[in-house]
Amino acid sequence: MDDQQFRQLLNRFGFSWSGYRKVRKGVKKRITKHMNALGCYNITTYLAELDKSDEVRKKCELLLTVSISRFFRDREFWKSLEKKYLPDLIDKNIEKINVWSAGCACGDEVYSFKIVWDCLRNSLGHLPKLEVIATDINPVYLEKACAGIYSSSSLKEVTEELQSTYFIKKKGKKRFEVNALLKKDVIWKTHHLLSDPPESKFDIIFLRNNVLTYYEDLLKKKAFRKILDSLAPYGFLIIGSHESLPFEPKDLIAIAPHSFVFRKEAE
Ligand SMILES: C[S@@+](CC[C@H](N)C(=O)[O-])C[C@H]1O[C@@H](n2cnc3c(N)ncnc32)[C@H](O)[C@@H]1O
């Protein structure tokens, strides 16, 4: 599949050409395999198949998802989350903290959060109740997230101390399973970010490296509006460190030193 054909496919879904820049090769390979399995040997017949069948279209959409992630991606942010952002939220005397990891892939981000939460419990003693909802469009990623087993490359930013506390090395393999404690209080759900958000107001929403990277402006705005509505007053929205908002909402303020962390002002 050449670039021109891949572009046609991305346009069909409203995906961004530049967003796929670094992952184009691998994604094209997956799509070509799907095309061959369907007996489509050019993009025109493949696009026609997508129009004919919702199932084929859905499969193709999933093949276009990219699950690249790792524990403590944007390491400095996680330190500030533990030392500043979470203590600030807890100071507001909230009884329960609701967290949404939107587009969570295989769970690295979710378990990173749970590690920070547990470290905070050890330093502060008492914490509010916690509920984490972790959603993704791709059920295969969610199954992996639920299992909580990772290769050493996902853990490259995890300190040895945290590794020995929160991970169990699988016998004979370079794979690590997260401690059962981290799996508690997490609800994993399939969810499309263009549909209505889970019913709750969230104190923290992670919206990192998914729609704001891979979608064209129109869809970015559509998804972003819905997500914003579900952010609680004083709640934090965290986007990817290389991403920007599709528009600047009046009630969101960027929190220095992280230009990708925003807090919603009180209503
Ligand atoms: C690159 S991973 C990012 C994982 C994690 N948030 C991080 O920053 O490390 C992007 C994830 O977003 C998911 N995704 C993409 N589009 C989505 C959509 N419309 N609805 C829900 N999830 C989506 C993909 O399936 C993938 O698992």
The ligand as an SDF file (V2000), in Angstrom:
LIG
                    3D

 27 29  0  0  0  0  0  0  0  0999 V2000
   -0.9030    5.2610   21.8360 C   0  0  0  0  0  0  0  0  0  0  0  0
   -2.0860    4.5380   22.9230 S   0  0  0  0  0  0  0  0  0  0  0  0
   -1.9570    5.6410   24.3070 C   0  0  0  0  0  0  0  0  0  0  0  0
   -2.0250    4.9090   25.6380 C   0  0  0  0  0  0  0  0  0  0  0  0
   -1.8870    5.8060   26.8530 C   0  0  0  0  0  0  0  0  0  0  0  0
   -2.9890    6.7230   26.9590 N   0  0  0  0  0  0  0  0  0  0  0  0
   -0.5720    6.5340   26.8430 C   0  0  0  0  0  0  0  0  0  0  0  0
   -0.5540    7.7430   26.6000 O   0  0  0  0  0  0  0  0  0  0  0  0
    0.4810    5.9300   27.0700 O   0  0  0  0  0  0  0  0  0  0  0  0
   -3.6220    5.0640   22.1470 C   0  0  0  0  0  0  0  0  0  0  0  0
   -4.8280    4.2690   22.5830 C   0  0  0  0  0  0  0  0  0  0  0  0
   -6.0090    5.0170   22.2620 O   0  0  0  0  0  0  0  0  0  0  0  0
   -7.0000    4.1210   21.8150 C   0  0  0  0  0  0  0  0  0  0  0  0
   -7.9730    4.8470   20.9710 N   0  0  0  0  0  0  0  0  0  0  0  0
   -7.7650    5.4180   19.7730 C   0  0  0  0  0  0  0  0  0  0  0  0
   -8.8960    5.9620   19.3180 N   0  0  0  0  0  0  0  0  0  0  0  0
   -9.8480    5.7330   20.2530 C   0  0  0  0  0  0  0  0  0  0  0  0
  -11.2260    6.0400   20.3560 C   0  0  0  0  0  0  0  0  0  0  0  0
  -11.8660    6.7010   19.4070 N   0  0  0  0  0  0  0  0  0  0  0  0
  -11.9000    5.6400   21.4550 N   0  0  0  0  0  0  0  0  0  0  0  0
  -11.2520    4.9720   22.4410 C   0  0  0  0  0  0  0  0  0  0  0  0
   -9.9590    4.6370   22.4000 N   0  0  0  0  0  0  0  0  0  0  0  0
   -9.2500    5.0150   21.3150 C   0  0  0  0  0  0  0  0  0  0  0  0
   -6.2260    3.0660   21.0380 C   0  0  0  0  0  0  0  0  0  0  0  0
   -6.9530    1.8680   20.9170 O   0  0  0  0  0  0  0  0  0  0  0  0
   -4.9640    2.9310   21.8860 C   0  0  0  0  0  0  0  0  0  0  0  0
   -5.1000    1.9110   22.8050 O   0  0  0  0  0  0  0  0  0  0  0  0
  1  2  1  0
  2  3  1  0
  2 10  1  0
  3  4  1  0
  4  5  1  0
  5  6  1  0
  5  7  1  0
  7  8  2  0
  7  9  1  0
 10 11  1  0
 11 12  1  0
 11 26  1  0
 12 13  1  0
 13 14  1  0
 13 24  1  0
 14 15  1  0
 14 23  1  0
 15 16  2  0
 16 17  1  0
 17 18  1  0
 17 23  2  0
 18 19  1  0
 18 20  2  0
 20 21  1  0
 21 22  2  0
 22 23  1  0
 24 25  1  0
 24 26  1  0
 26 27  1  0
M  CHG  2   2   1   9  -1
M  END
$$$$
